[in-house]
Amino acid sequence: MHRYTDERTAETVAFIAANLAFGRREQILSHVESILSAAGSAPVDWILCQKHKDFFPENTFSFYRMYTNNDMRLFFDTLRSILEENESLGAYFKKKWETAMEGQEQEQKEGSKIFLHQVIASAFPKDCALLPHSKDSAAKKVNMLLRWLVRDNSPVDLGLWKWFSKKDLLMPLDTHVMRQANELGLIHSGSANLRTALELTKKVAEIFPGDPVKADFALFGMGVDSAVQNSAL
């Protein structure tokens, strides 16, 4: 995503990369690179011209792990629909978020809090396997995407979505983050669900008030180092 100076392209590439970000790092990068190589210098145009349909044939063969070519086509078809009708993905989700917030204020129901990752997932069909549609999901990939798009002053994050506050981001519950958070006693849970994400976010907000997801860097790095050390024993 840092290869592109155009914000619309950078956020679109971030969407692609984040939603394939699970499993072995080498395999993630390999599959993302294969898409970007096919898309050339203009990934947004590639999507708008529906060239992704040539890259992902209509079948149930695996593209990456449990994601089939049909899953990928549906994901890219949804991105195309959004990009066709909106200035950018950010502009579209800003409108959806504001609408969701208005509806929540009107309902005033206990426990009816809405999260941005849920709003994003709701824009994709329920049979789009790449997005989490369960309300209890920690939505690790989408919350990592939001970290990239919202946070600033970082060599990793893009800071493009200035309409959303860093203080409202949720910790992405990566395997390494979960392990390290448990080892440090920040959480006491083996379940990567929304409740655990909220618990960890609240805890690290005591250390980084106003920017809790800043802790993601440290926990992930420590978790990776710990895993490497344990595998060497």
Disulfide bonds with the S-S distance in Angstrom:
none
